[in-house]
Amino acid sequence: GTIPSEIGLLSQIDLVLTLHQNQITGSIPSEVGQLSQIEKLTLHRNKLSEPIPSEIGRLKTMKELHLNWNKISGYIPTEIGLLSQLNYLSLTQNYLRGSIPSEIGLMSQVSNLDLSRNKLSGSIPLEISLLINISELKVHGNIKLLGSIPDNICKLEGIIEADKNTVDCECCVCC
């Protein structure tokens, strides 16, 4: 099945909405932006295939967003940077393309950021250096992603995974 647009009627839902591993197809409806109290949204391991709606940026209390292992296409919306309370973001194993938006640097609380195994391209934005709480950064498996991981990120204690043949990184674990 699909996620109905009526999901927005659950605006009073607190904390967690888990719909992972349910063979859900189609898109994440824009009405998901009405879940104003949600802290964790888990939609991984489904068959979602449309772009991430820009309304995702309305989820100001969101701490964890799991959209990994789907077939999500399109670009990472710039509005993702509005998720200032987010500490975990996994978009791995999708069909996301284009560049990593510079607004990702606005997610000052993020500790785990997994953008691996997509079709991302272009340069890693300099704003990634603003992620001073990062403990796990994964960008490997994006063969057209170029640039470097900033030195200050390398100095933080954590795991950084990137393709060393396209990304300049002194501290990366290659994959």
N, C-alpha and C positions, 0 to 999 in steps of 0.2 A: 504494500500500500504506500501511500504518500502521507506527508505531514499536512494536515488540513490547515487552512488559513485561520480557522477558529482557535488555533493555538494561542492567538493573541488574547482571547477571552480569559486565559489563565493568568492574567496580569497580577493576581495576588499570590501566585505561587512563590513560596520562599525556598531559598537555598538551591535545591537540586532538581534537574529534569534529566532523566536518563532514558534514552531511547536507542541505545547501542545494540548491535547485532540483531536487527529486526527486519532485514531485507527491505528497508525503506527506500523507495525510489523517488525520482523527481527532484524538486528543489526544496531549499530551506525557505519557507514563506517569509516575506518581508514583515509579516505580523509578529515574528519572533522578537522584533524590536520593542514590543509592548510588554515583554516579560521583565518589567523594571526592577523587580526584587531578586531576580535569579543570581546565584553565585557560581553555579556549576552547570554547564550544558554539555551533555555527553551524547554525541550522535555518531561516534566512530563505528567502523565496520558495518556500514550499510551500503546502499547503492545510490547515494545522492549524487546528482550529476550536473546540476546547474551552478552558476556562480554564487558566491557568498553574498547575501544581500547587504547593501550599505547600512541598512537599519541595525545591523549587529552592533554598530557603534553607540547605540542608545543604551546598551546594557552596562550602565556605569558601575554597578555593584559586582559585575562578573569577575570571578577570581580564576576560574578554570574553563577553558573552551577546548573540547575534544572533537575535532572534525576529521581526524585521520582515518585512513583506509576506506575511502569512498572513491568516487569518480568525479569529484567537484572540479569544474572547469572555470575558465575565466581568470581574472586577476584578483590578487589580494586587495580588498577595498582599503582605500586610504583611511576610512573611518575606523579601522581596526586600532589606530593610534589613540582613539578616544577612550579605549578600555584601560584607564589609568590604574585600576585596582587589579588588573589581570596579573597573575603570577605563573600561569601555565597555559601555553598555547601549542597545540599540536595540529599541524596541517599536513603531516607526512603522508606519502603514498596517495596523492591525488593527481589531477591534471592541471594544476595551477600554472599559469604562464605569465610572462612579463617580468617586470622587475619587482624587487622587494621594496615596498613603499618606504620613503624616508620617515614617514609618520610612525613607523614601528619604534623609533627612538623615543617616542612619547610614553611608551608603556614602561614607566620607570620602576614598577614593582616586579616585572617579569623575571623569573628565575629559570624557567625552562621554556625554550623556544625551539620547536622542531619544524623546520620547513623542508626537510629532506625529501628526496625521491618525488620531485615534481618536474615541471618543465620551466622553472624559473631561469631568467636570463638577465644580462646586463651586469652592472657593478653592484657589489654589496654596498649599501648606503653608509656614508660616514656616520650617520646618526646612530648606527648600531653601537658606537662607542659610548652612547649615553646609557646603555643598559648595564648599570654598575652592579646590579643584584644578580646578574646572570650566573648560573652554575652549570647549565647545560645548554649548548647552542649547537644545533645540527643543521647544516646546509648541504650535506653531501647528496649525490645523486641528481644534481641539477647541472648537467654537463655544459650548459651555456652560461653558467653563473661565473662571473669574473671578479677580480679585485682582491682585496686583502682584508683580513680580520685585524682590527686595530690593536695596537700593542697593549693598551690599557685593559682590553678584554682578555688578552693572553696572560696578563699578570694576576687576574682573578683566579682563585682556585676553582676549577671546574673542568668539565669535559667539553671539548670543542671538536666537532667532526666536520671536515670539509674535504673536497677533492683537491689534493695538493697539486695536481697537474693544471688546474685552472684557477685556484685560489691560493694567494700568497698568505701563508700562515706559519709562523715559527712554532706554535704550540699545538697545532692540530693533530688529531688522530686521523689518519686517512682511512677512507672506506672504499 
